[in-house]
Amino acid sequence: MTTPTFLEPQFNATDVELVAEETLYQGFFSLRRLDYRHRQYQGGWSKLIQREVLFRGDAVGAVLYDPSHDLIGLVEQIRPGAIGAQPSPWCLEVVAGMVEEGESNEDVVWRELKEEADIVPRKVEYICEYMASPGGCDERLHVFCALADLQGLDGGVHGLDTEGEDIRLMVLPAAEVFENLYGGRFNNAATMIGLQWLQMNRARLRAE
């Protein structure tokens, strides 16, 4: 499929000059300061810009769906970035994890489904990729839909003790999820994207 001209960016990676890069913190994630300049729409180059960027790497998320019983599986766990947020720092999300060295995106889906939900899917379908917050973070997320039998699995607690995970699997009727899609409970982008895609493709998946 040919990309429409209006979707093609005017500039690319060769139109940015990275002048300096400094690691400010290295822990679970990396925080770096970048000094750069870039070409401008009206011609010439920008002045030197300095920004701090959080480097997280690629991540993968998978919404669980049982087309035979029209059930959706999501996981609930505490998230440090949501501490102090309303209604709760326990977020309802798609199964997700970081891509480790040597892994494909689909490898991560299978690994994380086993770790966070104790599920082996019968089929995995790719949805899309997106950048979480490119203004200050390099994280790129790859979203999938994983098909599996979810009957009787609601309320199971999973996760790796070595990573301090305490994760509850929630299995919900699809109609109930979609009725409450914009009520604030599904408050992160990967989950919203996965559920919106599932809403559009639900009939096809059930027919197949």
Secondary structure, DSSP 8 states (H G I E B T S, - for coil): ----GGGS-S--GGGEEEEEEEEEEESSSEEEEEEEEEB-TTSSB---EEEEEEE--EEEEEEEEETTTTEEEEEEEE-GGGTT-SS-SEEEE-EEEE--TT--HHHHHHHHHHHHH----SEEEEEEEEES-TTTB--EEEEEEEE---TT-TT-EE--GGGT--EEEEEEEHHHHHHTTTSSSS-SHHHHHHHHHHHHHHHHHHH-
